[in-house]
Amino acid sequence: MIEKMKEYLLLFWNESGDGQYAVSPEEMREAMQQWQSWIGNIAMQGRLVATKPINYEGQLVRRERSCWSII
């Protein structure tokens, strides 16, 4: 029997990666409306535990072929 996870973590990456957004203010407004609708729907279902932005500090690690590299 397969058990379903009750909670899990979703991480969303800002493509620019430097603390700034790589889109125009209008594109940001449209994206935020879509995001708020999507996350709001999850919250209305009682499935949202918490949201919190993460800091921009840290390193991105990527695997290329057989080795890992820090980008």
CYANA upper distance limits for C-alpha pairs under 8 A (distance plus 0.5 A):
 13 TRP  CA     17 GLY  CA      8.13
 14 ASN  CA     19 GLY  CA      8.30
 14 ASN  CA     21 TYR  CA      7.59
 15 GLU  CA     21 TYR  CA      8.11
 15 GLU  CA     22 ALA  CA      7.54
 16 SER  CA     20 GLN  CA      6.85
 16 SER  CA     21 TYR  CA      6.51
 16 SER  CA     22 ALA  CA      6.06
 17 GLY  CA     56 TYR  CA      7.69
 18 ASP  CA     56 TYR  CA      7.58
 19 GLY  CA     56 TYR  CA      6.93
 23 VAL  CA     27 GLU  CA      6.42
 23 VAL  CA     28 MET  CA      6.77
 24 SER  CA     28 MET  CA      6.66
 25 PRO  CA     29 ARG  CA      6.74
 26 GLU  CA     30 GLU  CA      6.86
 27 GLU  CA     31 ALA  CA      6.57
 28 MET  CA     32 MET  CA      6.48
 29 ARG  CA     33 GLN  CA      6.73
 30 GLU  CA     34 GLN  CA      6.90
 31 ALA  CA     35 TRP  CA      6.55
 32 MET  CA     36 GLN  CA      6.41
 33 GLN  CA     37 SER  CA      6.64
 34 GLN  CA     38 TRP  CA      6.65
 35 TRP  CA     39 ILE  CA      6.51
 36 GLN  CA     40 GLY  CA      6.04
 37 SER  CA     41 ASN  CA      6.59
 38 TRP  CA     42 ILE  CA      7.12
 39 ILE  CA     43 ALA  CA      6.73
 39 ILE  CA     48 LEU  CA      8.44
 40 GLY  CA     44 MET  CA      6.59
 41 ASN  CA     45 GLN  CA      6.94
 42 ILE  CA     46 GLY  CA      7.22
 42 ILE  CA     47 ARG  CA      6.12
 42 ILE  CA     48 LEU  CA      6.40
 43 ALA  CA     47 ARG  CA      6.14
 43 ALA  CA     48 LEU  CA      5.31
 59 GLN  CA     70 ILE  CA      7.01
 59 GLN  CA     71 ILE  CA      7.21
 60 LEU  CA     70 ILE  CA      6.33
 60 LEU  CA     71 ILE  CA      5.91
 61 VAL  CA     68 TRP  CA      7.26
 61 VAL  CA     69 SER  CA      6.22
 61 VAL  CA     70 ILE  CA      5.06
 61 VAL  CA     71 ILE  CA      6.54
 62 ARG  CA     68 TRP  CA      6.21
 62 ARG  CA     69 SER  CA      6.02
 62 ARG  CA     70 ILE  CA      6.95
 62 ARG  CA     71 ILE  CA      7.57
 63 ARG  CA     67 CYS  CA      6.27
 63 ARG  CA     68 TRP  CA      4.84
 63 ARG  CA     69 SER  CA      6.75
 64 GLU  CA     68 TRP  CA      6.74
 64 GLU  CA     69 SER  CA      7.89
